[in-house]
Amino acid sequence: MTATAQASSLISNGSFEAGSFDGASFDTIHAGNPAISGWTVGGDSVDWIGSYWQPQDGNRSIDLAGNAPGTISQSFATALGQTYLVQYWMAGNPDGAPTVKNLNADVIVDVSAASFNDTGFTKSNMGWTLKSFSFVANGTTSTLTFVDTDTGPYGPALDNVSVTAVPEASTWAMMILGFLGIGFMAYRRKSSASVLRFA
């Protein structure tokens, strides 16, 4: 994710860096524990990963299965009828089955299923893959929830989550016209500067 995307994201602590982290390797965070700033843990538990494996961004990430499958969610302000883009990076805990890790990313009534095959990947080479989907807000507050849909303690891995507003077509048109105008003015200045004048 670019610095611009991070700056404009409606999600706070999208890379799970902030909070009360107790272990250098990982912490198991049970449902209701507010340790991860900005996020709510549900289901059974999640593992908040530190040095245990390679993160996609920063120093920490999430295994959506702690002792058993869990969920993690965050609510954020939205505008009614506005389209938003959700982006996140997915991998899988390589320590055990299933080989293909599965999750659902839910916003409102929209559910986006994603999977990751961890064959050939290791804790030092997690194979992080960018996933994305869009949704249209039906209110002034929306909640993004990631759900481990497998069983067992070796879950899908999650990092670098963002939600950004998608510009409307009219906004894109104005931006394109603006870029064209800037390019035309630069061309005119260049053309004028290259004209040779003789006395």
C-alpha positions as a Markdown table, in Angstrom:
| # | Residue | x | y | z |
|---|---|---|---|---|
| 1 | Met | 0.0 | 0.0 | 0.0 |
| 2 | Thr | 1.3 | 3.5 | -0.8 |
| 3 | Ala | 1.9 | 6.2 | 1.8 |
| 4 | Thr | -1.0 | 8.1 | 0.2 |
| 5 | Ala | -3.4 | 5.2 | 0.6 |
| 6 | Gln | -2.3 | 4.7 | 4.2 |
| 7 | Ala | -2.9 | 8.4 | 4.9 |
| 8 | Ser | -6.4 | 8.4 | 3.4 |
| 9 | Ser | -7.5 | 5.1 | 4.9 |
| 10 | Leu | -10.6 | 5.2 | 7.2 |
| 11 | Ile | -9.1 | 2.3 | 9.2 |
| 12 | Ser | -7.0 | 3.0 | 12.2 |
| 13 | Asn | -4.1 | 0.8 | 13.1 |
| 14 | Gly | -4.5 | -1.1 | 9.8 |
| 15 | Ser | -1.1 | -2.9 | 10.2 |
| 16 | Phe | -1.9 | -3.9 | 13.8 |
| 17 | Glu | 1.2 | -2.1 | 15.2 |
| 18 | Ala | -0.4 | -0.3 | 18.1 |
| 19 | Gly | -1.7 | -1.7 | 21.4 |
| 20 | Ser | -0.7 | -3.6 | 24.5 |
| 21 | Phe | 1.6 | -6.3 | 23.0 |
| 22 | Asp | 3.0 | -8.6 | 25.7 |
| 23 | Gly | 5.1 | -11.1 | 23.7 |
| 24 | Ala | 8.0 | -10.7 | 21.3 |
| 25 | Ser | 6.8 | -13.7 | 19.3 |
| 26 | Phe | 3.0 | -13.6 | 19.5 |
| 27 | Asp | 0.1 | -13.0 | 21.9 |
| 28 | Thr | -3.2 | -14.9 | 21.8 |
| 29 | Ile | -5.9 | -12.3 | 22.1 |
| 30 | His | -9.3 | -13.7 | 23.3 |
| 31 | Ala | -12.7 | -12.3 | 22.4 |
| 32 | Gly | -13.5 | -9.0 | 24.1 |
| 33 | Asn | -9.8 | -8.2 | 24.9 |
| 34 | Pro | -9.2 | -4.6 | 23.7 |
| 35 | Ala | -5.4 | -5.1 | 23.4 |
| 36 | Ile | -5.2 | -4.4 | 19.7 |
| 37 | Ser | -5.9 | -0.6 | 19.3 |
| 38 | Gly | -8.9 | 0.2 | 17.2 |
| 39 | Trp | -10.0 | -3.5 | 16.7 |
| 40 | Thr | -12.5 | -5.7 | 18.3 |
| 41 | Val | -11.7 | -9.5 | 18.6 |
| 42 | Gly | -14.6 | -12.0 | 18.5 |
| 43 | Gly | -15.2 | -15.7 | 17.9 |
| 44 | Asp | -12.7 | -17.6 | 20.1 |
| 45 | Ser | -9.4 | -15.7 | 19.7 |
| 46 | Val | -6.8 | -14.5 | 17.3 |
| 47 | Asp | -3.0 | -14.5 | 17.5 |
| 48 | Trp | -1.3 | -11.1 | 17.4 |
| 49 | Ile | 1.9 | -11.9 | 15.6 |
| 50 | Gly | 5.2 | -10.2 | 16.4 |
| 51 | Ser | 8.5 | -11.8 | 15.4 |
| 52 | Tyr | 7.0 | -15.2 | 14.9 |
| 53 | Trp | 6.8 | -14.7 | 11.1 |
| 54 | Gln | 7.4 | -12.2 | 8.4 |
| 55 | Pro | 4.8 | -9.3 | 8.4 |
| 56 | Gln | 3.7 | -7.7 | 5.2 |
| 57 | Asp | 4.0 | -4.2 | 6.7 |
| 58 | Gly | 5.6 | -2.9 | 9.9 |
| 59 | Asn | 6.4 | -5.4 | 12.7 |
| 60 | Arg | 3.1 | -7.2 | 13.4 |
| 61 | Ser | 0.2 | -9.0 | 11.8 |
| 62 | Ile | -2.7 | -11.3 | 12.7 |
| 63 | Asp | -3.4 | -15.0 | 12.6 |
| 64 | Leu | -7.2 | -15.2 | 12.6 |
| 65 | Ala | -7.1 | -18.4 | 14.5 |
| 66 | Gly | -5.7 | -18.2 | 18.1 |
| 67 | Asn | -6.6 | -21.3 | 20.0 |
| 68 | Ala | -9.6 | -21.7 | 17.7 |
| 69 | Pro | -11.1 | -19.6 | 14.8 |
| 70 | Gly | -11.7 | -15.9 | 15.6 |
| 71 | Thr | -12.8 | -12.7 | 14.1 |
| 72 | Ile | -11.5 | -9.1 | 14.1 |
| 73 | Ser | -13.5 | -6.0 | 13.3 |
| 74 | Gln | -13.5 | -2.2 | 13.2 |
| 75 | Ser | -16.2 | 0.4 | 12.7 |
| 76 | Phe | -15.6 | 3.6 | 10.7 |
| 77 | Ala | -17.4 | 6.6 | 9.4 |
| 78 | Thr | -18.9 | 6.4 | 5.9 |
| 79 | Ala | -21.2 | 8.5 | 3.7 |
| 80 | Leu | -24.5 | 7.1 | 2.6 |
| 81 | Gly | -24.3 | 5.8 | -1.0 |
| 82 | Gln | -20.5 | 6.3 | -1.3 |
| 83 | Thr | -18.5 | 3.5 | -2.8 |
| 84 | Tyr | -15.4 | 2.3 | -0.8 |
| 85 | Leu | -12.5 | 0.1 | -1.6 |
| 86 | Val | -11.3 | -2.4 | 1.0 |
| 87 | Gln | -7.7 | -3.7 | 0.6 |
| 88 | Tyr | -5.7 | -6.1 | 2.7 |
| 89 | Trp | -2.9 | -8.5 | 2.5 |
| 90 | Met | -3.5 | -12.2 | 3.1 |
| 91 | Ala | -1.2 | -15.2 | 3.8 |
| 92 | Gly | -1.6 | -18.3 | 5.9 |
| 93 | Asn | -0.1 | -19.9 | 9.0 |
| 94 | Pro | 2.3 | -22.4 | 7.5 |
| 95 | Asp | 2.6 | -24.5 | 10.7 |
| 96 | Gly | -0.4 | -26.8 | 10.0 |
| 97 | Ala | -3.5 | -27.8 | 8.1 |
| 98 | Pro | -5.5 | -26.9 | 6.2 |
| 99 | Thr | -3.2 | -26.0 | 3.3 |
| 100 | Val | -5.7 | -23.6 | 1.9 |
| 101 | Lys | -6.7 | -21.0 | 4.4 |
| 102 | Asn | -10.1 | -19.3 | 4.0 |
| 103 | Leu | -11.6 | -16.1 | 5.4 |
| 104 | Asn | -14.6 | -13.9 | 4.8 |
| 105 | Ala | -14.4 | -10.1 | 4.8 |
| 106 | Asp | -17.8 | -8.7 | 5.7 |
| 107 | Val | -19.1 | -5.1 | 5.4 |
| 108 | Ile | -22.8 | -4.5 | 6.0 |
| 109 | Val | -24.4 | -7.3 | 4.0 |
| 110 | Asp | -21.6 | -7.7 | 1.5 |
| 111 | Val | -19.4 | -10.7 | 2.0 |
| 112 | Ser | -16.1 | -11.2 | 0.2 |
| 113 | Ala | -14.6 | -14.7 | 0.5 |
| 114 | Ala | -10.8 | -15.1 | 0.0 |
| 115 | Ser | -8.4 | -18.0 | 0.2 |
| 116 | Phe | -4.6 | -18.5 | 0.3 |
| 117 | Asn | -2.7 | -21.7 | -0.4 |
| 118 | Asp | 0.3 | -21.8 | 1.9 |
| 119 | Thr | 2.1 | -24.6 | 0.0 |
| 120 | Gly | 5.8 | -23.8 | -0.3 |
| 121 | Phe | 5.7 | -20.8 | 2.0 |
| 122 | Thr | 7.5 | -20.4 | 5.4 |
| 123 | Lys | 7.5 | -18.1 | 8.3 |
| 124 | Ser | 10.4 | -16.2 | 6.7 |
| 125 | Asn | 8.6 | -16.1 | 3.3 |
| 126 | Met | 4.9 | -15.8 | 3.9 |
| 127 | Gly | 3.9 | -15.1 | 0.3 |
| 128 | Trp | 1.6 | -12.2 | 1.3 |
| 129 | Thr | -1.0 | -11.5 | -1.4 |
| 130 | Leu | -3.1 | -8.4 | -1.9 |
| 131 | Lys | -6.9 | -8.8 | -1.8 |
| 132 | Ser | -9.5 | -6.2 | -2.4 |
| 133 | Phe | -13.3 | -5.6 | -2.9 |
| 134 | Ser | -15.6 | -2.7 | -2.9 |
| 135 | Phe | -18.9 | -1.9 | -1.2 |
| 136 | Val | -21.5 | 0.9 | -1.1 |
| 137 | Ala | -22.3 | 2.3 | 2.3 |
| 138 | Asn | -25.9 | 2.2 | 3.5 |
| 139 | Gly | -25.3 | 4.4 | 6.5 |
| 140 | Thr | -23.0 | 6.8 | 8.3 |
| 141 | Thr | -21.1 | 4.0 | 10.0 |
| 142 | Ser | -19.9 | 0.7 | 8.6 |
| 143 | Thr | -18.1 | -2.2 | 10.2 |
| 144 | Leu | -15.5 | -4.3 | 8.5 |
| 145 | Thr | -15.1 | -7.8 | 9.9 |
| 146 | Phe | -12.6 | -10.5 | 9.0 |
| 147 | Val | -13.8 | -14.1 | 9.9 |
| 148 | Asp | -11.8 | -17.3 | 9.9 |
| 149 | Thr | -14.0 | -19.8 | 8.2 |
| 150 | Asp | -11.8 | -22.8 | 8.7 |
| 151 | Thr | -11.4 | -24.9 | 11.9 |
| 152 | Gly | -8.3 | -25.4 | 14.0 |
| 153 | Pro | -5.5 | -23.2 | 15.3 |
| 154 | Tyr | -3.6 | -22.6 | 12.0 |
| 155 | Gly | -5.6 | -19.8 | 10.4 |
| 156 | Pro | -5.4 | -17.2 | 7.6 |
| 157 | Ala | -3.0 | -14.4 | 8.2 |
| 158 | Leu | -3.9 | -10.7 | 7.8 |
| 159 | Asp | -2.0 | -7.5 | 7.6 |
| 160 | Asn | -2.1 | -3.9 | 6.2 |
| 161 | Val | -5.8 | -3.3 | 6.0 |
| 162 | Ser | -7.2 | -0.1 | 4.4 |
| 163 | Val | -10.6 | 1.3 | 3.4 |
| 164 | Thr | -10.6 | 4.3 | 1.1 |
| 165 | Ala | -13.4 | 6.2 | -0.7 |
| 166 | Val | -13.6 | 5.6 | -4.4 |
| 167 | Pro | -13.9 | 8.9 | -6.4 |
| 168 | Glu | -17.1 | 9.4 | -8.3 |
| 169 | Ala | -17.0 | 9.5 | -12.1 |
| 170 | Ser | -17.4 | 13.3 | -12.2 |
| 171 | Thr | -14.4 | 13.6 | -9.8 |
| 172 | Trp | -12.3 | 11.5 | -12.0 |
| 173 | Ala | -13.3 | 13.6 | -15.1 |
| 174 | Met | -12.3 | 16.8 | -13.3 |
| 175 | Met | -9.0 | 15.3 | -12.3 |
| 176 | Ile | -8.2 | 14.1 | -15.8 |
| 177 | Leu | -9.1 | 17.5 | -17.3 |
| 178 | Gly | -6.9 | 19.1 | -14.7 |
| 179 | Phe | -3.9 | 16.9 | -15.6 |
| 180 | Leu | -4.5 | 17.5 | -19.3 |
| 181 | Gly | -4.6 | 21.3 | -18.7 |
| 182 | Ile | -1.3 | 21.2 | -16.8 |
| 183 | Gly | 0.3 | 19.1 | -19.5 |
| 184 | Phe | -0.9 | 21.5 | -22.3 |
| 185 | Met | 0.5 | 24.5 | -20.4 |
| 186 | Ala | 3.8 | 22.8 | -19.9 |
| 187 | Tyr | 3.9 | 21.9 | -23.6 |
| 188 | Arg | 3.2 | 25.5 | -24.6 |
| 189 | Arg | 5.9 | 26.8 | -22.4 |
| 190 | Lys | 8.4 | 24.3 | -23.8 |
| 191 | Ser | 7.4 | 25.1 | -27.4 |
| 192 | Ser | 7.7 | 28.9 | -26.7 |
| 193 | Ala | 11.2 | 28.4 | -25.2 |
| 194 | Ser | 12.4 | 26.4 | -28.2 |
| 195 | Val | 11.5 | 29.1 | -30.8 |
| 196 | Leu | 14.6 | 30.8 | -32.2 |
| 197 | Arg | 14.3 | 34.5 | -32.9 |
| 198 | Phe | 16.5 | 36.3 | -35.4 |
| 199 | Ala | 17.0 | 40.1 | -35.5 |
